[in-house]
Amino acid sequence: MPPLFSIIIPTYNRAALIVKTIESLINQTYKQFEIIVVDDGSTDNTEELVRPFVGENFRYIKKNNAERAAARNFGAERANGMYVNFFDSDDIALPIHLETAAQLISKQPDCAWFHLGYSWADTDGKVFRNVNHFKGLTLNNLIASGNPLSCNGVFIRKDILLANRFNETRALSASEDYELWCRLAARHPLYFSNTITSLVIDHDSRSVRTIHGEKLINRLELLIKFLEADRQTVEYFEQGFAKIKMDANSYIALHLANEPRYKLTSIKYLFKSLANSASLLSTKRFYATIKNILIKW
């Protein structure tokens, strides 16, 4: 009998972290699953550490580097499960991760995709923030206000995913997940459970901390470009699409405000985001950006 879940772990040079991730996923209370590690061209000893896990329901596939979106699509094409879950190779699954997912499916048997609660934790596993405060039946309306989802918590039915793949444009990497969430939200209800089932580990090499300047601007402008090209997404969100653009532009402004050489560019994107939606004035991000612009000018 095919597994209910295929867990795809894309990885690149995370040998120091991936074993803990794998062990946390193997030790699930729910057993009807497979794991596919897609090594996106690692140059460290990832293969040496992962190979011992290979077995009937565990595959390790190494491919040429093409970034996470391509690795996720590659793994999904080879998945046997009805639902695909993409788990980052530096995070931790709690033992009830898949059991909680199976319970949600039993309540919403036709769901195309859904999301589970998660926590942020430090490298010692100490939790400093829980993300399990969602209300209502679906999360579709929240998508327009930024990306509230953890990739670890997202489960997508395989047939839906293969019809709506991750955008593999390399320069979009780190926003490829949000770009897909927006397209999926325009097409299918996003059900959820607030039960916390995974830990997102905050460390210095996370992509959100390692990209700056022109790359960040290019990435988020590409995000808007691709979403604007999808008529169904624009029509679904209607006025909410302005908030998507506001969020992207204010994110640029916030992160560039920390670097003296990008202060003027930060101001430019802050005004651009205000032009998208004046609701920015009521957010913490607006005042944090102003504060960062004024510090170390």
Secondary structure, 3 states (H helix, E strand, C coil): CCCCEEEEEEECCCHHHHHHHHHHHHCCCCCCEEEEEEECCCCCCHHHHHHHHCECCEEEEECCCCCHHHHHHHHHHCCCCCEEEECCCCCEECCCHHHHHHHHHHHCCCCCEEEEEEEEECCCCCEEEEECCCCCCCCHHHHHHCCCCCHHHEEEEHHHHHHCCCCCCHHHCCCHHHHHHHHHHCCCCEEEEEEEEEEEECCCCCHHHHCCHHHHHHHHHHHHHHHHCCHHHHHHHCCHHHHHHHHHHHHHHHHHCCCHHHHHHHHHHHHHHHHHCHHHHHCHHHHHHHHHHHCCC
